[in-house]
Amino acid sequence: MPEAESERILARDQGREHWDLWGPYLPERQWGTVREDYSANGDAWTYFPHDHARSRAYRWGEDGLLGICDSDCRLCFSVAFWNGKDHILKERPFGLSNPEGNHGEDIKDYFYHLDNTPTHSFMRGLYKYPQTEFPYQQLREANAGRSREEPEYELVDTGIFNEGRYFDIVIEYAKFSPTDIAIRIIATNRGPDAAPLTILPTLWFRNTWSWGEEGVTTPEMHLTPDGSIRATPWGLPVHQLYGDAPDEVLFTENETNNQRLFNAPNATQYVKDAFHEYIVNGKKDVVNPANSGTKSAMVFRRMVEPGQTTVVNLRLTEHPQPAPFSTEFDALFKLREEESTEFYKAIAPGASEEDLRIQKSALAGLLWCKKFYFFPVLLWLEGDPTMPKPPAERWKLPNAFWKEMHAHDVISMPDCWEYPYFCAWDLMFQSVAFSLIDSQTAKKQNLLLRGERYTSPSSQMPAYEWALSDANPPIGGWAAWRIYSIERGIKGVGDRDYLKRAFNKLLMGYSWWANRVDQTGDNVFEGGFLGLDNIGVFDRRYPLPDGSRIEQSDGTSWMATYSLNMLNIALELAREDPIYEDIADKFLNDFIYLAASVNAKGTHGFSLWDDEDGFYYDVLRRPDGSVEYLRTRSIAGLTPLFAVESFGSEVADLFPLMRKRIEYFQKHRPHLLDELHHIGKEIDGRRLVSLVPPERLRRICERLFDENEFLSPHGIRALSRYYLDHPYTFTEGTETETLSYSPADSPVGMFGGNSNWRGPVWIPMNYLLIEALQKFGFYFGDTFKVEFPTGSGNEMNLWDISIELQKRLVSIFQQDENGKRAFNGDVELFQNDPHWKDLLIFNEYFNGDTGAGVGASHQTGWTALIAKMIRQIHTFQAD
């Protein structure tokens, strides 16, 4: 049965059947995004707030709750609800904007991604809908009244779920064919009393016609004699939505309610928020009595008894169906669910049911976070013919540099609500996670941002929509190699054509990093943001007021890692094409210069290695030439470990250039190898190329595996716990800052206060550390052992330690001996209630002491790497 989904994937990849035409591509949030912001100051949250979302037509996308759309977001489907008490029709998830939340933007609804397959042949999501009025204002006010030292005030804290007074609403999609989709909505009353529920399956067109684009016409949908909704989108065949006995069918236009928002005339009598006004406020004249428009909804009114379930069946299809809900309808859901279960079981044979649940949930969330993303920057800058001209200040915003970028794709998002846009380094981690189940999607996502529609003329890759010019860690080479090697491990053969394409694109990015980021030409890279938000005692993006600059230990380490990734790919390609040998030599040459700049004083007069502490630190370089270590032991100082490759004897023997290049440095640049004598040395035919020498690796491991420093019960912390009792304070000129260990939410407002790197466990960085330990372990074997944990007297080799670390990370989601899951924290409802305790979400990061989930709650982007760890734990092999 796993072959059924595998065959669909193959048919899709070969272009025989368009199984990915429809999917979970409808974003969960479009309001509050840069794309929809036409303000002069770039304040997207204020320009398009949640209160506008129900009434204002979007320009560049749509949103909904656990909905679907086609790959161009032409025709959209989602479900709205009303419990008879809310003052807003529930059409989309609610959350606080960045200024409203005490820790940045913050979703407040609870929904879960339960199942999804690579072809989206079966999808299941769950929404928890309260039966009493949703406390929008209470959530705003309570969070506004809290400081950064306090936790966020969540929906569960209001008591709204007490006594089970909510509906569990499951939404399922099962495909008969790529263009014939069965839909089932299953609502269960968990409360003690009968409760009303209005269900509105909604079908609408993305508004493409109101902006004055030449040749764009308005599509149309209408009610047919058989009670179905007939929709004629642009670029798609006619579709019909069938509903099983709705109470009524409503129509309106997907047009802005200018009267409500701006006290201006409406373009049409029937506007976007008509269903809200009709259902919640009882206004009958707001919907079109002609039963036509560009937005429609079927209405199902139910009174649900305690413990009872009500079901709504629908079918969205290209093909007219005389009997849309025959016996094959129910049978299809059962079949597709069984196929999905067997498909996922095959990924980690031998895994427990508990681990399979975690793995499947993580990958399902990864698939649910594939979303339509449309951002043509030049059109956004210029504005639309029928709209007011954007303010001139828009051309002075940093994103104006990216006028050549034209995004129009389905992209894997880091989080479907909090980060409903691509993030460059997140996407690389996500693409590696995809490679477990869908190698073609993994490759497509990996290459996307290096394509001609995204890359700038300078060959820079965009970071994310809030600041396209930011520099994220350059891990594209690592991701490309891992995708290639994981597919080779699963299928027995790697895709060399893909590897060549990736290599050629990566070369351009490598040149940008080498020429633009190393501004002083000393091979010490000032990477700026580098994705680690508040990791430094000072904001590392900017010089200090006195002109001092921070030389980052991770900036140069990321570049050295990039060099080794490119070396690895070049050596692989050189197996069949010797012309790649020369470029491989170039990357080895670059790596040695970079490694020397990190480890030895050289011409710049300082080393990033502090021999007194046995750790790599950022260095403050003053205008007068003096330097000083910023002694904070953090993940930034562990990134030098990532720059490592260990080669087996077959590679070492095949490419003598490695030996020749090292001999060249020994003869002509011997000072560069003062701290790098280990490079190229053989152990049983294996060779090691690493930025960190073995003696320094041993010293780092002492701290890395110390439970009073980096090692937590659930992985490696981003900052040493030492700074809990010993906060680090540094003064430079008029600037004084203090950094202390904070295991959960961000204690400072840097980057909006959304993320915290001062103590929590971040799974992607743990994943890179684990891979680095495995490479060292492959080279050293049992000749290199350290205590794990430090001080325990228990010595282990680095490979075995890597497995133990993965087990600690997986334990975040597993039930412990008391049936508790660490990520759920101390919320009793989540830990104990049978309708909550087995539901999994995959947070952005995790409390460094307890493992409780923190930050974005659907970050199955990079947290989905947990699925790869489960596979390795149960197979004990590296792909």
KEDRENNU-659558 format. One line per 2 residues: number of its first residue (from 0); their letters; for each residue x negated, y, z of C-alpha. Coordinates in steps of 0.02 Angstrom, whole numbers, always signed. Layout:
# KEDRENNU-659558
NUM> a> X:Y:Z  ...
END
This chain:
# KEDRENNU-659558
0> mp> +0:+0:+0  -143:+125:+22
2> ea> -165:+98:-165  +1:+188:-199
4> es> -65:+357:-140  -236:+321:-216
6> er> -153:+290:-384  -60:+454:-373
8> il> -223:+543:-334  -304:+460:-486
10> ar> -158:+506:-598  -172:+686:-539
12> dq> -360:+693:-564  -346:+620:-740
14> gr> -211:+744:-787  -80:+609:-816
16> eh> +42:+670:-684  +48:+841:-600
18> wd> +73:+777:-422  +3:+938:-347
20> lw> +124:+1054:-439  +226:+1066:-279
22> gp> +154:+1069:-105  +148:+1160:+63
24> yl> +80:+1311:-28  +205:+1435:+45
26> pe> +108:+1538:+175  +172:+1553:+353
28> rq> +127:+1738:+357  +115:+1870:+221
30> wg> +153:+2023:+327  +6:+2108:+413
32> tv> -117:+2053:+278  -239:+2162:+183
34> re> -153:+2118:+19  +11:+2196:+73
36> dy> -73:+2350:+149  -64:+2513:+51
38> sa> -114:+2629:+193  -254:+2756:+183
40> ng> -348:+2687:+334  -333:+2499:+306
42> da> -220:+2469:+457  -130:+2319:+385
44> wt> -41:+2270:+546  +44:+2438:+565
46> yf> +80:+2465:+381  +176:+2302:+362
48> ph> +233:+2239:+534  +338:+2088:+576
50> dh> +493:+2196:+592  +479:+2239:+407
52> ar> +455:+2060:+348  +638:+2011:+337
54> sr> +684:+2171:+241  +537:+2213:+130
56> ay> +488:+2125:-32  +309:+2065:-34
58> rw> +195:+2113:-178  +70:+1972:-183
60> ge> +148:+1819:-101  +288:+1751:+7
62> dg> +305:+1668:+175  +416:+1547:+270
64> ll> +419:+1410:+400  +353:+1238:+348
66> gi> +406:+1276:+170  +348:+1230:-3
68> cd> +322:+1316:-170  +245:+1277:-338
70> sd> +60:+1309:-363  +93:+1485:-431
72> cr> +221:+1528:-296  +353:+1563:-426
74> lc> +494:+1468:-341  +494:+1450:-152
76> fs> +590:+1341:-29  +597:+1356:+159
78> va> +722:+1337:+301  +794:+1474:+412
80> fw> +886:+1445:+577  +1002:+1535:+697
82> ng> +1048:+1478:+871  +1193:+1599:+892
84> kd> +1094:+1710:+1011  +939:+1775:+920
86> hi> +947:+1953:+855  +835:+1903:+708
88> lk> +869:+1760:+590  +723:+1639:+612
90> er> +647:+1637:+437  +461:+1640:+481
92> pf> +348:+1611:+632  +323:+1758:+749
94> gl> +161:+1816:+825  +76:+1970:+894
96> sn> -26:+2082:+783  -209:+2112:+825
98> pe> -174:+2274:+923  -28:+2193:+1016
100> gn> -118:+2039:+1082  -236:+2051:+1229
102> hg> -350:+1931:+1134  -311:+1983:+956
104> ed> -179:+1913:+841  -84:+1771:+919
106> ik> +57:+1659:+856  +199:+1628:+978
108> dy> +307:+1497:+894  +272:+1311:+914
110> fy> +265:+1204:+758  +166:+1048:+715
112> hl> +96:+968:+559  +140:+784:+580
114> dn> +105:+706:+411  +46:+748:+236
116> tp> -38:+656:+93  -164:+723:-33
118> th> -32:+728:-171  +99:+794:-50
120> sf> +205:+644:-93  +258:+642:+90
122> mr> +255:+788:+212  +326:+806:+386
124> gl> +325:+955:+502  +409:+992:+670
126> yk> +474:+1159:+735  +526:+1187:+916
128> yp> +673:+1307:+911  +737:+1378:+1077
130> qt> +925:+1380:+1110  +920:+1548:+1201
132> ef> +871:+1715:+1128  +692:+1723:+1067
134> py> +599:+1845:+1184  +511:+1951:+1053
136> qq> +496:+2108:+1159  +453:+2015:+1318
138> lr> +305:+1934:+1231  +246:+2101:+1165
140> ea> +260:+2190:+1331  +185:+2051:+1438
142> na> +31:+2035:+1327  +11:+2224:+1314
144> gr> +6:+2230:+1504  -133:+2100:+1518
146> sr> -319:+2132:+1512  -450:+2034:+1416
148> ee> -494:+1946:+1578  -320:+1870:+1585
150> pe> -250:+1730:+1474  -122:+1763:+1339
152> ye> +61:+1761:+1388  +138:+1621:+1286
154> lv> +315:+1573:+1238  +310:+1425:+1357
156> dt> +269:+1546:+1500  +440:+1628:+1479
158> gi> +529:+1469:+1536  +628:+1464:+1374
160> fn> +601:+1275:+1356  +657:+1234:+1533
162> eg> +781:+1090:+1546  +744:+1047:+1366
164> ry> +850:+1191:+1300  +782:+1186:+1124
166> fd> +801:+1093:+960  +668:+978:+889
168> iv> +685:+1015:+703  +591:+897:+588
170> ie> +572:+946:+405  +523:+808:+285
172> ya> +481:+809:+100  +464:+651:-5
174> kf> +430:+654:-191  +521:+538:-311
176> sp> +407:+611:-445  +299:+768:-461
178> td> +455:+871:-500  +590:+781:-400
180> ia> +580:+814:-212  +693:+742:-78
182> ir> +710:+854:+75  +776:+806:+246
184> ii> +805:+919:+398  +830:+825:+562
186> at> +881:+929:+714  +893:+852:+888
188> nr> +964:+940:+1040  +845:+907:+1187
190> gp> +950:+1006:+1310  +1089:+960:+1434
192> da> +1229:+1055:+1345  +1306:+1060:+1173
194> ap> +1225:+1200:+1071  +1262:+1282:+903
196> lt> +1137:+1279:+762  +1152:+1359:+591
198> il> +1032:+1288:+462  +996:+1387:+303
200> pt> +890:+1296:+173  +833:+1443:+66
202> lw> +777:+1448:-116  +706:+1608:-192
204> fr> +589:+1682:-321  +432:+1777:-278
206> nt> +464:+1955:-329  +361:+1986:-486
208> ws> +484:+2103:-574  +494:+2259:-466
210> wg> +320:+2325:-496  +330:+2382:-678
212> ee> +215:+2254:-754  +236:+2244:-942
214> gv> +336:+2096:-1008  +394:+2035:-837
216> tt> +580:+2000:-828  +692:+1958:-680
218> pe> +727:+1771:-659  +899:+1713:-606
220> mh> +983:+1582:-500  +1168:+1545:-483
222> lt> +1294:+1423:-412  +1346:+1282:-530
224> pd> +1516:+1196:-537  +1448:+1043:-447
226> gs> +1394:+1152:-299  +1206:+1149:-334
228> ir> +1097:+1303:-355  +1023:+1319:-529
230> at> +859:+1418:-539  +767:+1473:-695
232> pw> +591:+1529:-644  +462:+1605:-760
234> gl> +336:+1475:-818  +431:+1326:-748
236> pv> +576:+1220:-811  +748:+1246:-740
238> hq> +764:+1178:-563  +917:+1130:-462
240> ly> +939:+1122:-275  +1071:+998:-216
242> gd> +1139:+1002:-39  +1243:+869:+46
244> ap> +1406:+959:+88  +1353:+1135:+140
246> de> +1483:+1246:+224  +1447:+1386:+101
248> vl> +1315:+1451:-19  +1249:+1630:-14
250> ft> +1160:+1737:-142  +1065:+1902:-136
252> en> +913:+1985:-216  +734:+1974:-157
254> et> +724:+2164:-153  +672:+2286:-17
256> nn> +804:+2359:+98  +741:+2538:+75
258> qr> +891:+2606:+168  +846:+2515:+329
260> lf> +658:+2542:+321  +636:+2711:+240
262> na> +808:+2792:+239  +800:+2790:+49
264> pn> +920:+2722:-84  +915:+2536:-120
266> at> +879:+2475:-297  +1024:+2353:-281
268> qy> +1172:+2326:-168  +1107:+2155:-117
270> vk> +937:+2152:-31  +812:+2035:+49
272> da> +882:+2036:+227  +1062:+2000:+174
274> fh> +1067:+1827:+252  +1007:+1898:+418
276> ey> +1145:+2030:+413  +1276:+1903:+359
278> iv> +1235:+1767:+487  +1177:+1869:+638
280> ng> +1277:+2028:+620  +1430:+1959:+529
282> kk> +1423:+2081:+383  +1520:+2000:+240
284> dv> +1487:+2126:+100  +1298:+2105:+99
286> vn> +1297:+1945:-6  +1339:+1935:-189
288> pa> +1516:+1867:-218  +1467:+1826:-397
290> ns> +1357:+1687:-325  +1200:+1737:-419
292> gt> +1038:+1827:-379  +853:+1795:-347
294> ks> +873:+1725:-170  +998:+1595:-111
296> am> +1038:+1490:+40  +1151:+1345:+82
298> vf> +1231:+1362:+253  +1258:+1213:+370
300> rr> +1345:+1256:+535  +1330:+1122:+669
302> mv> +1375:+1102:+853  +1248:+977:+919
304> ep> +1290:+877:+1075  +1156:+841:+1208
306> gq> +1032:+712:+1143  +1118:+705:+974
308> tt> +1039:+727:+804  +1110:+811:+650
310> vv> +1039:+783:+476  +1041:+893:+321
312> nl> +994:+815:+153  +937:+914:+1
314> rl> +853:+879:-164  +752:+999:-271
316> te> +725:+934:-446  +700:+972:-629
318> hp> +817:+832:-674  +1007:+842:-654
320> qp> +1065:+712:-527  +1244:+645:-539
322> ap> +1218:+559:-371  +1076:+650:-283
324> fs> +1098:+564:-114  +1118:+381:-161
326> te> +1041:+240:-60  +872:+268:-143
328> fd> +864:+438:-57  +844:+367:+119
330> al> +737:+223:+56  +614:+345:-20
332> fk> +571:+426:+147  +536:+257:+226
334> lr> +427:+203:+79  +325:+363:+71
336> ee> +297:+361:+259  +234:+182:+252
338> es> +118:+226:+108  +48:+373:+205
340> te> +18:+265:+360  -77:+133:+262
342> fy> -177:+264:+167  -242:+341:+328
344> ka> -276:+174:+411  -397:+132:+271
346> ia> -506:+283:+312  -565:+220:+482
348> pg> -540:+31:+486  -549:-36:+662
350> as> -501:+129:+745  -377:+123:+888
352> ee> -199:+183:+864  -243:+332:+972
354> dl> -390:+382:+862  -291:+350:+703
356> ri> -156:+467:+767  -286:+603:+797
358> qk> -370:+577:+630  -208:+576:+532
360> sa> -143:+731:+621  -303:+827:+588
362> la> -303:+785:+404  -116:+817:+388
364> gl> -145:+990:+460  -287:+1019:+339
366> lw> -169:+978:+195  -28:+1085:+265
368> ck> -148:+1233:+268  -169:+1233:+78
370> kf> -85:+1396:+30  -53:+1505:-122
372> yf> -169:+1656:-120  -153:+1802:-242
374> fp> -266:+1955:-228  -312:+2045:-390
376> vl> -417:+2181:-310  -418:+2304:-456
378> lw> -228:+2301:-470  -217:+2320:-282
380> le> -330:+2472:-290  -240:+2554:-435
382> gd> -62:+2521:-377  +94:+2483:-478
384> pt> +184:+2589:-608  +349:+2590:-512
386> mp> +273:+2619:-341  +193:+2773:-261
388> kp> +10:+2789:-308  -103:+2719:-171
390> pa> -200:+2849:-71  -367:+2901:-141
392> er> -451:+2844:+22  -418:+2665:-33
394> wk> -562:+2682:-157  -680:+2722:-13
396> lp> -640:+2566:+86  -774:+2429:+80
398> na> -663:+2311:-19  -664:+2433:-166
400> fw> -835:+2361:-209  -744:+2201:-256
402> ke> -635:+2269:-396  -690:+2125:-510
404> mh> -620:+1994:-391  -458:+1914:-450
406> ah> -398:+1778:-332  -251:+1674:-392
408> dv> -264:+1498:-323  -207:+1371:-197
410> is> -341:+1387:-62  -373:+1294:+99
412> mp> -341:+1420:+238  -430:+1416:+407
414> dc> -262:+1433:+497  -92:+1446:+413
416> we> -32:+1592:+522  -177:+1679:+607
418> yp> -298:+1670:+459  -185:+1661:+305
420> yf> -330:+1699:+189  -491:+1613:+137
422> ca> -646:+1627:+246  -806:+1584:+156
424> wd> -895:+1476:+283  -734:+1402:+353
426> lm> -693:+1345:+176  -858:+1251:+164
428> fq> -820:+1153:+323  -643:+1123:+261
430> sv> -706:+1057:+94  -814:+929:+185
432> af> -664:+872:+287  -564:+852:+126
434> sl> -697:+736:+56  -635:+597:+172
436> id> -468:+586:+82  -474:+688:-78
438> sq> -643:+714:-160  -576:+815:-306
440> ta> -493:+942:-193  -652:+947:-89
442> kk> -755:+990:-244  -631:+1118:-308
444> qn> -623:+1209:-142  -812:+1202:-123
446> ll> -842:+1284:-293  -697:+1406:-293
448> lr> -775:+1560:-213  -930:+1543:-321
450> ge> -826:+1553:-479  -826:+1701:-597
452> ry> -662:+1772:-527  -733:+1787:-351
454> ts> -921:+1814:-357  -979:+1995:-367
456> ps> -1096:+2056:-505  -1237:+2045:-377
458> sq> -1196:+1860:-353  -1129:+1887:-177
460> mp> -986:+1774:-125  -838:+1860:-39
462> ay> -820:+1827:+147  -635:+1854:+188
464> ew> -504:+1984:+146  -530:+2099:+296
466> al> -712:+2128:+244  -756:+2046:+80
468> sd> -937:+2106:+92  -977:+2025:+259
470> an> -1114:+1893:+257  -1056:+1724:+320
472> pp> -1183:+1586:+352  -1238:+1515:+183
474> ig> -1184:+1335:+206  -1122:+1305:+29
476> gw> -1274:+1198:-13  -1247:+1092:+143
478> aa> -1063:+1069:+100  -1098:+1023:-82
480> wr> -1224:+892:-29  -1109:+819:+103
482> iy> -963:+808:-19  -1075:+719:-142
484> si> -1148:+599:-14  -982:+561:+73
486> er> -900:+518:-94  -1051:+410:-137
488> gi> -1035:+322:+30  -849:+287:+3
490> kg> -850:+246:-183  -1027:+181:-205
492> vg> -1071:+315:-333  -1090:+503:-321
494> dr> -1026:+633:-444  -1187:+700:-519
496> dy> -1097:+817:-639  -1017:+902:-490
498> lk> -1183:+911:-401  -1262:+996:-552
500> ra> -1121:+1123:-564  -1133:+1160:-379
502> fn> -1322:+1177:-388  -1315:+1302:-531
504> kl> -1188:+1410:-439  -1283:+1397:-276
506> lm> -1440:+1462:-361  -1355:+1630:-388
508> gy> -1304:+1643:-207  -1479:+1595:-152
510> sw> -1550:+1739:-253  -1428:+1861:-173
512> wa> -1479:+1807:+1  -1664:+1815:-41
514> nr> -1654:+1988:-119  -1519:+2078:-20
516> vd> -1524:+2011:+157  -1712:+2005:+187
518> qt> -1722:+2194:+174  -1898:+2210:+247
520> gd> -1976:+2072:+142  -2050:+1983:+293
522> nv> -1946:+1824:+278  -1852:+1868:+437
524> fe> -1670:+1887:+387  -1552:+2014:+463
526> gg> -1393:+1920:+423  -1273:+2045:+502
528> fl> -1108:+1966:+553  -1151:+1784:+515
530> gl> -984:+1724:+583  -1030:+1717:+766
532> dn> -927:+1870:+819  -981:+1917:+996
534> ig> -1129:+1799:+1016  -1255:+1939:+1048
536> vf> -1273:+2057:+1193  -1260:+2196:+1061
538> dr> -1159:+2197:+900  -1288:+2124:+782
540> ry> -1213:+2202:+627  -1279:+2375:+664
542> pl> -1440:+2461:+718  -1438:+2529:+894
544> pd> -1424:+2719:+917  -1613:+2734:+939
546> gs> -1641:+2647:+771  -1690:+2478:+843
548> ri> -1641:+2325:+741  -1603:+2148:+795
550> eq> -1699:+2012:+705  -1585:+1860:+717
552> sd> -1649:+1686:+752  -1498:+1616:+661
554> gt> -1515:+1730:+509  -1683:+1658:+456
556> sw> -1632:+1483:+512  -1479:+1486:+400
558> ma> -1589:+1537:+253  -1713:+1398:+293
560> ty> -1568:+1276:+300  -1509:+1341:+131
562> sl> -1682:+1308:+59  -1683:+1130:+124
564> nm> -1508:+1097:+60  -1563:+1154:-113
566> ln> -1721:+1050:-100  -1618:+897:-58
568> ia> -1500:+924:-206  -1643:+958:-325
570> le> -1734:+799:-273  -1575:+698:-301
572> la> -1549:+771:-474  -1733:+746:-516
574> re> -1709:+558:-499  -1632:+559:-673
576> dp> -1690:+728:-739  -1872:+775:-702
578> iy> -1844:+959:-744  -1772:+980:-570
580> ed> -1942:+939:-492  -2008:+1114:-522
582> ia> -1862:+1199:-435  -1875:+1074:-292
584> dk> -2054:+1129:-271  -1994:+1310:-262
586> fl> -1874:+1272:-119  -2005:+1178:-20
588> nd> -2122:+1325:-45  -1989:+1447:+16
590> fi> -1948:+1339:+165  -2127:+1337:+227
592> yl> -2136:+1526:+221  -1970:+1539:+314
594> aa> -2018:+1410:+444  -2182:+1499:+475
596> sv> -2094:+1666:+499  -1985:+1590:+634
598> na> -2120:+1493:+725  -2278:+1599:+709
600> kg> -2314:+1784:+732  -2380:+1809:+557
602> th> -2383:+1980:+477  -2228:+2043:+565
604> gf> -2312:+2026:+735  -2185:+1920:+828
606> sl> -2115:+1745:+834  -1933:+1702:+864
608> wd> -1994:+1560:+975  -2023:+1607:+1157
610> de> -2149:+1482:+1223  -2119:+1536:+1402
612> dg> -1935:+1486:+1399  -1948:+1354:+1264
614> fy> -1810:+1427:+1157  -1777:+1529:+1000
616> yd> -1712:+1705:+1034  -1657:+1858:+939
618> vl> -1790:+1993:+943  -1761:+2179:+962
620> rr> -1878:+2274:+846  -1898:+2459:+887
622> pd> -1944:+2600:+768  -2115:+2617:+853
624> gs> -2156:+2436:+807  -2136:+2363:+981
626> ve> -2029:+2208:+1003  -1938:+2122:+1145
628> yl> -1844:+1958:+1162  -1658:+1963:+1195
630> rt> -1661:+1812:+1309  -1488:+1739:+1291
632> rs> -1484:+1552:+1260  -1345:+1529:+1134
634> ia> -1296:+1431:+981  -1389:+1563:+879
636> gl> -1550:+1496:+955  -1500:+1317:+913
638> tp> -1473:+1350:+728  -1659:+1318:+689
640> lf> -1616:+1135:+723  -1502:+1136:+569
642> av> -1651:+1162:+453  -1706:+980:+443
644> es> -1713:+843:+313  -1786:+670:+334
646> fg> -1826:+572:+178  -1840:+386:+157
648> se> -1991:+304:+79  -1908:+292:-93
650> va> -1892:+482:-102  -2064:+515:-31
652> dl> -2146:+396:-155  -2044:+458:-302
654> fp> -2091:+640:-283  -2275:+669:-248
656> lm> -2244:+856:-267  -2201:+864:-84
658> rk> -2374:+802:-38  -2456:+919:-166
660> ri> -2363:+1071:-102  -2413:+1037:+78
662> ey> -2593:+1009:+23  -2588:+1178:-64
664> fq> -2536:+1266:+97  -2667:+1171:+196
666> kh> -2802:+1235:+78  -2742:+1410:+34
668> rp> -2621:+1462:+173  -2677:+1359:+324
670> hl> -2617:+1492:+449  -2437:+1461:+394
672> ld> -2450:+1281:+452  -2517:+1323:+625
674> el> -2350:+1275:+703  -2293:+1160:+563
676> hh> -2416:+1015:+565  -2271:+893:+571
678> ig> -2206:+935:+397  -2227:+790:+278
680> ke> -2303:+670:+405  -2251:+489:+380
682> id> -2173:+367:+502  -2145:+197:+421
684> gr> -2138:+281:+251  -2015:+416:+305
686> rl> -2056:+601:+292  -1990:+746:+395
688> vs> -1966:+926:+339  -1899:+1029:+484
690> lv> -1908:+1207:+547  -1924:+1146:+727
692> pp> -2084:+1053:+771  -2063:+893:+874
694> er> -2139:+966:+1033  -2018:+1112:+1025
696> lr> -1874:+995:+985  -1908:+904:+1147
698> ri> -1905:+1065:+1247  -1743:+1121:+1165
700> ce> -1664:+952:+1202  -1696:+977:+1388
702> rl> -1579:+1126:+1386  -1462:+1061:+1251
704> fd> -1418:+906:+1351  -1416:+991:+1521
706> en> -1239:+993:+1592  -1281:+1154:+1684
708> ef> -1325:+1235:+1518  -1257:+1179:+1348
710> ls> -1187:+1004:+1374  -1004:+1002:+1424
712> ph> -888:+852:+1447  -818:+894:+1275
714> gi> -969:+940:+1169  -1100:+1076:+1157
716> ra> -1057:+1250:+1222  -1094:+1403:+1116
718> ls> -1183:+1489:+1262  -1277:+1415:+1408
720> ry> -1175:+1400:+1567  -1326:+1471:+1657
722> yl> -1255:+1644:+1623  -1102:+1610:+1730
724> dh> -1202:+1645:+1889  -1340:+1743:+1803
726> py> -1263:+1870:+1683  -1388:+1946:+1563
728> tf> -1400:+2136:+1557  -1508:+2233:+1435
730> te> -1534:+2420:+1417  -1602:+2501:+1260
732> gt> -1602:+2690:+1261  -1428:+2745:+1307
734> et> -1352:+2575:+1272  -1326:+2450:+1415
736> et> -1231:+2289:+1385  -1201:+2132:+1488
738> ls> -1171:+1956:+1424  -1103:+1819:+1536
740> ys> -1035:+1644:+1513  -850:+1649:+1470
742> pa> -784:+1476:+1428  -618:+1525:+1347
744> ds> -545:+1687:+1276  -653:+1832:+1220
746> pv> -696:+1952:+1363  -742:+2093:+1242
748> gm> -654:+2177:+1097  -792:+2148:+968
750> fg> -715:+2098:+800  -543:+2129:+874
752> gn> -574:+2012:+1020  -503:+1868:+921
754> sn> -641:+1741:+943  -765:+1704:+1081
756> wr> -939:+1629:+1060  -994:+1659:+1240
758> gp> -961:+1486:+1308  -828:+1385:+1216
760> vw> -855:+1227:+1114  -845:+1257:+926
762> ip> -824:+1096:+828  -907:+1151:+665
764> mn> -1068:+1202:+752  -1065:+1041:+851
766> yl> -1045:+948:+686  -1200:+1031:+614
768> li> -1297:+993:+772  -1243:+811:+766
770> ea> -1300:+794:+585  -1467:+874:+629
772> lq> -1492:+753:+774  -1454:+609:+657
774> kf> -1586:+668:+533  -1714:+682:+670
776> gf> -1656:+513:+734  -1676:+434:+562
778> yf> -1855:+495:+555  -1911:+457:+733
780> gd> -1807:+305:+778  -1848:+244:+952
782> tf> -2015:+335:+952  -1925:+492:+1012
784> kv> -1811:+476:+1163  -1746:+606:+1284
786> ef> -1637:+605:+1438  -1452:+613:+1407
788> pt> -1388:+702:+1507  -1545:+793:+1562
790> gs> -1596:+736:+1734  -1497:+575:+1727
792> gn> -1647:+462:+1698  -1550:+385:+1551
794> em> -1660:+396:+1396  -1584:+380:+1223
796> nl> -1639:+406:+1044  -1564:+551:+949
798> wd> -1452:+445:+838  -1367:+365:+988
800> is> -1349:+536:+1069  -1262:+600:+912
802> ie> -1131:+464:+931  -1106:+506:+1114
804> lq> -1081:+689:+1071  -949:+641:+943
806> kr> -859:+538:+1073  -856:+688:+1190
808> lv> -782:+797:+1053  -649:+669:+1006
810> si> -602:+657:+1191  -532:+834:+1178
812> fq> -381:+756:+1091  -375:+583:+1171
814> qd> -271:+539:+1322  -378:+520:+1477
816> en> -348:+393:+1616  -203:+500:+1679
818> gk> -123:+517:+1508  -179:+699:+1489
820> ra> -254:+776:+1333  -388:+907:+1367
822> fn> -335:+1025:+1227  -165:+1048:+1310
824> gd> -246:+1131:+1461  -142:+1147:+1620
826> ve> +28:+1168:+1536  +136:+1037:+1622
828> lf> +266:+1032:+1483  +134:+991:+1353
830> qn> +46:+863:+1462  +195:+768:+1534
832> dp> +353:+789:+1431  +380:+640:+1314
834> hw> +437:+757:+1175  +276:+861:+1184
836> kd> +131:+761:+1254  +87:+665:+1096
838> ll> +98:+815:+980  -73:+874:+922
840> if> -134:+1045:+871  -312:+1086:+821
842> ne> -370:+1249:+895  -504:+1366:+833
844> yf> -616:+1326:+982  -607:+1244:+1154
846> ng> -639:+1291:+1334  -821:+1255:+1374
848> dt> -776:+1179:+1543  -606:+1096:+1521
850> ga> -586:+1068:+1334  -422:+1166:+1329
852> gv> -379:+1237:+1159  -413:+1422:+1130
854> ga> -389:+1544:+987  -294:+1506:+828
856> sh> -183:+1354:+855  -178:+1277:+681
858> qt> -363:+1288:+640  -363:+1118:+559
860> gw> -481:+1196:+435  -645:+1165:+521
862> ta> -578:+1074:+674  -520:+939:+552
864> li> -702:+884:+550  -649:+782:+702
866> ak> -578:+658:+574  -753:+629:+504
868> mi> -819:+600:+679  -686:+468:+712
870> rq> -736:+378:+553  -919:+377:+604
872> ih> -886:+323:+783  -794:+171:+718
874> tf> -913:+128:+577  -1080:+182:+653
876> qa> -1145:+235:+485  -1189:+394:+396
878> d> -1115:+429:+225
END
